[in-house]
Amino acid sequence: MTLTILSPEEYQAHLKEVEQVSFLQTKEMAELLEKRGMKTQFVGLKKAGQLRVSALLYSLPMTGGLHMEINSGPVTNQPSDLPEFYRALQEYAKNNGALRLLVKPYQTYQTFDSDGKPISDQASQLIRDLTDVGYVFDGLQTGYPGGEPDWHYVKDLSQLTQETLFSSFSKKGKVLAKKANSFGIKVRALTRDELPLFKSITEATSDRREYQDKSLEYYQDFYDAFHTKADFLFASINFQDYLQHLEKQKASLENHLQAIEQDLEVNPRSKKKQNEHREISSQIQSFQIREAEARDLLTQYGQEDVPLAASLFVYTDHELVYLFSGSLTEFNKFYAPVVLQEYAMRKAIELKIPFYTLLGITGLFDGSDGVLRFKQNFNGFIVRKMGTFRYYPRPLKFKVLQSIKRIIGRN
């Protein structure tokens, strides 16, 4: 059995038939990879004229041949056909000049609850499908091996509506979302010409957290490839508007307090009204403090809109994906990333996208993963992917070339 080269139309038709597809296996990603200098092909396994397994395969030159890779694929509704596909892929790689072939499957190896407790068995057969036919497995790992996570935080959107989304968040998530929505934060999608704004925020974040940010050219290529299927969302605040917003909210509370005081004049022993009076008085004091802070911020930053955070979200037929993000630490108390998350989820629900992939966490549940703590606010669950499998069509040649590279490197 050999692989078939698929037309873009044939590939797209197959994606519509399957239940699970990563954005990394879409035609938009193929366009982005081509822009980044890689060669892409849609390949598939057919049986009795029916397409059973398909994948976006990309390649780029390496010393002595080609590096070939399938990232977050292949795509199928027929797991029993995977071993045959993997064998055919080996033959294809060997016949087309590959020195190294990598496969990073998207199938879930195991599912966990939001706290990292297993709620499914391990799908060990998925690993054997590859190792039994000669792929070398990097092993089940934590962290970000090769810069990509094998652990994903996800959320099922299929049963949610605009009315029930908020109530689906965790207890802490509801508090944060309610507070964040009280600040008058503005959210909008950036145009291509505005991508330097996005880059300035992600770059500041990468410098702070000591990781390598993508280039502006990459973000521009991403924008061009995904078009309307991606939003570079930008959150900002105007401190003049923010101050007016606070003053209006405080005035409403003061009116409420006045009404309570009138009720207490009639019934001064009402415990309920006394408790309500204390609560509203406390809220007014908080607003007075926030008003003073807002005036200081207005003096410092003026009446222009001030950037808070930015995030890139991808919308496919199968999933919403949270990809890149950044925020400015001096404005952390406004919780702008929470506002961006809710905005994207509401758009996904409107588009009837059933699943949300918030992507990487480390897979460590000892309290060290701050990214996990943020994502837990949205009350999802965790899926573990298998990781990376390698095949060397000409292993001796590969070893010799690697040895030469090491020797040259030492010189």
C-alpha positions as CSV (number, residue, x, y, z in Angstrom):
1,M,0.0,0.0,0.0
2,T,1.4,3.4,-1.0
3,L,0.4,6.9,-0.1
4,T,-1.6,9.1,-2.5
5,I,-0.9,12.7,-3.1
6,L,-4.2,14.6,-2.5
7,S,-5.5,17.8,-4.0
8,P,-6.3,20.6,-1.6
9,E,-10.0,20.1,-2.4
10,E,-9.8,16.3,-1.7
11,Y,-7.9,17.0,1.6
12,Q,-10.4,19.6,2.7
13,A,-13.3,17.3,2.0
14,H,-11.7,14.6,4.2
15,L,-11.2,17.1,7.1
16,K,-14.9,17.8,7.1
17,E,-15.6,14.1,7.7
18,V,-13.5,13.6,10.8
19,E,-14.2,14.6,14.4
20,Q,-10.8,15.9,15.5
21,V,-8.4,18.1,13.5
22,S,-5.6,20.4,14.7
23,F,-5.2,23.8,13.1
24,L,-1.6,22.6,12.4
25,Q,-3.2,20.2,9.8
26,T,-5.2,22.8,7.9
27,K,-4.7,24.2,4.5
28,E,-4.1,27.6,6.1
29,M,-1.1,26.1,8.0
30,A,0.1,24.7,4.7
31,E,0.1,28.2,3.3
32,L,2.0,29.5,6.3
33,L,4.6,26.8,6.0
34,E,5.1,27.6,2.3
35,K,5.5,31.2,3.2
36,R,8.2,30.2,5.7
37,G,10.2,28.3,3.1
38,M,8.9,24.8,3.5
39,K,7.5,22.4,1.0
40,T,4.1,21.0,1.8
41,Q,2.0,18.1,0.5
42,F,-1.3,16.6,1.4
43,V,-0.9,12.8,1.6
44,G,-3.4,10.1,2.2
45,L,-4.1,6.4,2.6
46,K,-6.9,5.1,0.4
47,K,-8.6,1.7,0.6
48,A,-11.1,0.5,-2.0
49,G,-11.1,4.0,-3.4
50,Q,-12.0,5.6,0.0
51,L,-9.7,8.0,1.7
52,R,-9.1,6.6,5.2
53,V,-6.2,8.6,6.6
54,S,-4.8,12.0,5.5
55,A,-2.1,14.4,6.7
56,L,-0.3,17.6,5.9
57,L,3.3,16.6,5.4
58,Y,6.0,19.3,5.2
59,S,9.7,19.1,4.4
60,L,12.8,21.3,4.4
61,P,16.4,20.6,3.5
62,M,18.9,19.3,6.0
63,T,22.5,18.1,5.5
64,G,22.4,15.0,3.3
65,G,18.7,15.0,2.5
66,L,15.3,16.2,3.8
67,H,13.7,16.6,7.1
68,M,10.0,15.5,6.8
69,E,7.4,16.1,9.5
70,I,3.7,15.6,10.3
71,N,2.8,17.9,13.2
72,S,-0.4,17.1,15.1
73,G,-1.5,14.5,12.6
74,P,-2.5,12.3,10.8
75,V,-6.2,12.8,10.5
76,T,-8.6,9.9,10.6
77,N,-11.8,8.5,12.0
78,Q,-10.4,5.0,11.5
79,P,-7.6,4.4,14.1
80,S,-7.2,0.8,12.9
81,D,-5.8,2.1,9.6
82,L,-3.0,4.0,11.3
83,P,-0.3,1.3,11.3
84,E,-0.8,0.9,7.5
85,F,-0.5,4.6,7.0
86,Y,2.7,4.8,9.1
87,R,4.3,2.0,7.1
88,A,3.4,3.7,3.8
89,L,4.7,7.0,5.2
90,Q,8.1,5.4,5.9
91,E,8.3,4.1,2.3
92,Y,7.2,7.5,0.9
93,A,9.9,9.3,3.0
94,K,12.6,6.8,1.9
95,N,11.7,7.2,-1.8
96,N,11.6,11.0,-1.7
97,G,14.9,11.8,-0.2
98,A,14.1,12.1,3.5
99,L,17.0,11.6,6.0
100,R,14.7,12.1,9.0
101,L,11.0,11.7,9.4
102,L,9.1,13.1,12.5
103,V,5.5,12.3,13.4
104,K,3.8,14.1,16.3
105,P,0.3,12.5,16.5
106,Y,-2.8,14.5,17.6
107,Q,-4.6,11.6,19.0
108,T,-5.1,11.8,22.8
109,Y,-3.0,9.4,24.9
110,Q,-4.8,10.0,28.2
111,T,-7.3,12.5,29.7
112,F,-7.1,14.2,33.0
113,D,-9.4,16.5,35.0
114,S,-8.5,20.1,35.6
115,D,-6.3,19.3,38.5
116,G,-4.3,16.6,36.6
117,K,-6.0,13.5,38.0
118,P,-6.4,10.7,35.4
119,I,-10.0,10.2,34.2
120,S,-9.2,7.7,31.3
121,D,-6.9,4.8,30.7
122,Q,-3.7,5.2,28.8
123,A,-4.1,4.6,25.0
124,S,-0.9,2.5,24.8
125,Q,-1.9,1.0,21.5
126,L,-1.5,4.4,19.8
127,I,2.2,4.3,20.7
128,R,2.6,0.7,19.6
129,D,1.1,1.5,16.2
130,L,4.3,3.5,15.5
131,T,6.9,1.6,17.5
132,D,5.8,-1.8,16.1
133,V,6.6,-0.6,12.6
134,G,10.0,0.9,13.4
135,Y,9.6,4.4,14.7
136,V,11.8,5.5,17.6
137,F,9.8,7.1,20.4
138,D,11.1,10.0,22.4
139,G,9.1,8.9,25.3
140,L,6.3,10.4,27.4
141,Q,7.6,13.7,28.6
142,T,6.6,16.8,30.6
143,G,7.6,20.4,30.0
144,Y,8.1,21.7,26.4
145,P,10.3,19.2,24.6
146,G,11.5,20.8,21.3
147,G,9.5,23.9,22.3
148,E,6.1,22.2,21.9
149,P,3.9,20.9,24.7
150,D,2.5,17.4,24.8
151,W,0.0,18.4,27.5
152,H,-2.9,20.6,26.5
153,Y,-5.6,22.3,28.6
154,V,-8.9,22.1,26.8
155,K,-12.6,23.0,27.2
156,D,-15.8,21.6,25.7
157,L,-17.9,24.4,24.3
158,S,-20.5,22.2,22.5
159,Q,-23.2,22.5,25.2
160,L,-22.5,26.1,26.1
161,T,-24.5,29.2,25.1
162,Q,-23.7,33.0,25.5
163,E,-25.9,32.8,28.6
164,T,-24.2,29.8,30.2
165,L,-20.5,30.5,29.4
166,F,-19.8,32.6,32.4
167,S,-21.3,30.1,34.8
168,S,-19.1,27.4,33.3
169,F,-15.9,29.1,34.7
170,S,-14.4,28.0,38.0
171,K,-15.3,29.9,41.2
172,K,-12.1,32.0,40.9
173,G,-12.6,32.4,37.2
174,K,-16.0,33.9,37.7
175,V,-14.7,36.4,40.2
176,L,-11.8,37.4,37.9
177,A,-14.1,37.7,34.9
178,K,-16.7,39.8,36.8
179,K,-14.0,42.1,38.0
180,A,-12.3,42.4,34.7
181,N,-15.5,43.2,32.9
182,S,-16.1,46.1,35.4
183,F,-13.1,48.1,34.1
184,G,-14.4,49.1,30.7
185,I,-11.6,47.3,28.8
186,K,-11.9,47.6,25.0
187,V,-11.2,44.6,22.8
188,R,-10.7,44.7,19.1
189,A,-9.0,42.6,16.3
190,L,-5.9,44.3,14.9
191,T,-5.4,44.9,11.2
192,R,-2.3,43.7,9.4
193,D,-0.7,47.2,9.6
194,E,-1.3,47.2,13.4
195,L,0.7,43.9,14.0
196,P,3.7,45.9,15.4
197,L,1.4,46.6,18.4
198,F,0.9,42.9,18.9
199,K,4.6,42.3,18.5
200,S,5.5,45.0,21.0
201,I,3.4,43.2,23.7
202,T,4.5,39.6,23.0
203,E,8.2,40.8,22.8
204,A,8.0,42.5,26.2
205,T,6.5,39.3,27.6
206,S,9.1,37.0,26.0
207,D,11.9,39.2,27.3
208,R,10.4,39.0,30.8
209,R,9.9,35.3,30.7
210,E,13.1,34.6,28.8
211,Y,11.8,32.8,25.8
212,Q,12.2,33.5,22.1
213,D,9.3,35.5,20.5
214,K,8.2,35.0,16.9
215,S,9.3,37.7,14.5
216,L,7.0,40.4,13.1
217,E,7.4,38.8,9.7
218,Y,6.1,35.5,11.1
219,Y,3.0,37.2,12.5
220,Q,2.4,39.0,9.2
221,D,2.7,35.7,7.3
222,F,0.3,34.1,9.8
223,Y,-2.2,36.9,9.3
224,D,-1.9,36.5,5.5
225,A,-2.3,32.7,5.7
226,F,-5.3,32.4,8.1
227,H,-7.2,35.6,7.0
228,T,-10.5,35.6,8.8
229,K,-9.8,32.4,10.7
230,A,-7.5,34.2,13.1
231,D,-7.8,37.2,15.4
232,F,-4.9,39.1,16.7
233,L,-6.9,40.5,19.6
234,F,-5.8,43.6,21.4
235,A,-7.0,44.8,24.8
236,S,-6.7,48.4,25.9
237,I,-8.1,50.9,28.4
238,N,-8.8,54.6,28.4
239,F,-8.2,56.0,31.8
240,Q,-10.6,58.9,31.3
241,D,-13.3,56.5,30.3
242,Y,-12.3,54.2,33.2
243,L,-12.6,57.0,35.7
244,Q,-16.0,58.0,34.4
245,H,-17.1,54.3,34.6
246,L,-16.0,54.1,38.2
247,E,-17.8,57.4,39.1
248,K,-21.0,56.1,37.5
249,Q,-20.8,52.7,39.4
250,K,-20.0,54.5,42.7
251,A,-23.0,56.8,42.2
252,S,-25.2,53.8,41.6
253,L,-24.0,52.2,44.9
254,E,-24.5,55.5,46.8
255,N,-28.1,55.6,45.6
256,H,-28.5,52.0,46.7
257,L,-27.0,52.9,50.1
258,Q,-29.4,55.8,50.5
259,A,-32.3,53.5,49.8
260,I,-31.1,51.1,52.5
261,E,-30.7,53.9,55.0
262,Q,-34.3,54.9,54.4
263,D,-35.4,51.3,55.0
264,L,-33.3,51.3,58.3
265,E,-35.1,54.4,59.5
266,V,-38.3,52.5,59.2
267,N,-36.9,49.2,60.6
268,P,-33.6,49.9,62.4
269,R,-33.3,46.3,63.7
270,S,-33.3,44.6,60.4
271,K,-30.2,42.4,60.3
272,K,-30.5,41.9,56.6
273,K,-30.5,45.6,55.9
274,Q,-27.7,46.2,58.4
275,N,-25.5,43.6,56.7
276,E,-26.4,45.0,53.3
277,H,-25.5,48.5,54.5
278,R,-22.0,47.3,55.6
279,E,-21.4,45.5,52.3
280,I,-22.4,48.4,50.1
281,S,-20.4,50.9,52.3
282,S,-17.4,48.7,51.9
283,Q,-17.9,48.6,48.1
284,I,-18.1,52.4,48.0
285,Q,-14.8,52.7,49.9
286,S,-13.2,50.4,47.4
287,F,-14.5,52.5,44.6
288,Q,-13.1,55.6,46.2
289,I,-9.7,54.0,46.3
290,R,-10.0,52.9,42.7
291,E,-11.0,56.5,41.7
292,A,-7.9,57.9,43.3
293,E,-5.8,55.3,41.4
294,A,-7.6,56.1,38.2
295,R,-6.8,59.8,38.5
296,D,-3.2,59.0,39.1
297,L,-3.2,56.8,36.0
298,L,-4.9,59.5,34.0
299,T,-2.3,62.0,35.0
300,Q,0.5,59.5,34.0
301,Y,-0.9,58.2,30.7
302,G,-3.3,60.9,29.5
303,Q,-6.5,60.3,27.6
304,E,-5.2,58.0,24.9
305,D,-6.0,54.3,24.8
306,V,-3.3,52.3,26.7
307,P,-2.4,48.8,25.7
308,L,-2.9,46.1,28.3
309,A,-2.6,42.7,26.6
310,A,-2.8,40.8,23.2
311,S,-3.6,37.3,22.1
312,L,-3.7,35.3,18.9
313,F,-6.7,33.0,18.5
314,V,-7.4,30.7,15.6
315,Y,-10.9,29.6,14.6
316,T,-11.3,26.3,12.7
317,D,-14.4,24.2,12.0
318,H,-13.2,21.8,14.8
319,E,-11.7,24.0,17.4
320,L,-10.8,27.4,18.8
321,V,-7.1,27.6,19.5
322,Y,-5.3,30.0,22.0
323,L,-1.9,30.3,20.4
324,F,0.3,33.3,21.3
325,S,-0.2,36.0,23.9
326,G,1.4,38.7,26.0
327,S,0.5,41.3,28.6
328,L,2.1,44.3,30.3
329,T,2.8,43.6,34.0
330,E,2.2,47.1,35.2
331,F,-1.5,46.6,34.3
332,N,-1.9,43.1,35.7
333,K,-4.6,44.3,38.1
334,F,-7.0,44.9,35.2
335,Y,-7.0,41.1,34.3
336,A,-7.1,41.9,30.5
337,P,-6.1,38.3,29.5
338,V,-9.3,37.1,31.1
339,V,-11.3,39.5,29.0
340,L,-9.6,38.3,25.8
341,Q,-10.3,34.7,26.7
342,E,-14.0,35.3,27.3
343,Y,-14.2,37.4,24.1
344,A,-12.7,34.5,22.0
345,M,-14.9,31.9,23.6
346,R,-18.1,33.9,22.9
347,K,-17.1,34.3,19.3
348,A,-16.4,30.5,19.1
349,I,-19.9,29.8,20.5
350,E,-21.4,32.2,18.0
351,L,-19.6,30.3,15.2
352,K,-20.7,27.0,16.7
353,I,-17.1,25.8,17.2
354,P,-17.5,22.8,19.7
355,F,-14.1,22.7,21.3
356,Y,-11.5,25.0,22.8
357,T,-7.8,24.1,22.9
358,L,-5.9,26.5,25.2
359,L,-2.7,24.5,24.3
360,G,0.4,24.1,26.4
361,I,0.9,23.3,30.1
362,T,3.9,21.5,31.5
363,G,2.2,18.4,32.8
364,L,3.5,19.1,36.3
365,F,0.9,19.4,39.0
366,D,3.0,20.5,41.9
367,G,1.9,24.1,41.9
368,S,4.9,25.3,39.7
369,D,3.0,25.9,36.5
370,G,1.6,29.4,36.5
371,V,0.2,28.9,33.0
372,L,-1.9,26.0,34.3
373,R,-3.3,28.1,37.1
374,F,-4.4,30.8,34.7
375,K,-6.1,28.3,32.4
376,Q,-7.9,26.5,35.3
377,N,-10.0,29.7,35.7
378,F,-12.0,28.5,32.7
379,N,-12.8,25.1,34.2
380,G,-11.8,22.7,31.4
381,F,-9.8,19.5,31.5
382,I,-6.4,18.2,30.3
383,V,-5.4,15.9,27.4
384,R,-2.0,14.4,27.0
385,K,-0.6,13.8,23.5
386,M,2.0,11.2,22.8
387,G,4.9,13.3,21.7
388,T,7.5,12.7,19.0
389,F,8.3,9.6,16.9
390,R,11.3,9.4,14.6
391,Y,12.2,7.3,11.6
392,Y,15.5,7.3,9.7
393,P,15.1,5.9,6.2
394,R,18.9,5.6,5.9
395,P,20.1,5.3,9.5
396,L,23.8,4.7,8.7
397,K,24.0,7.8,6.5
398,F,22.3,9.8,9.2
399,K,24.7,8.7,11.9
400,V,27.8,9.4,9.7
401,L,26.6,12.9,8.9
402,Q,25.7,13.6,12.5
403,S,29.2,12.5,13.5
404,I,30.8,14.8,10.9
405,K,28.7,17.7,12.2
406,R,29.8,17.0,15.7
407,I,33.5,16.9,14.7
408,I,33.2,20.1,12.7
409,G,31.4,21.7,15.7
410,R,34.3,20.8,18.0
411,N,36.7,22.3,15.6
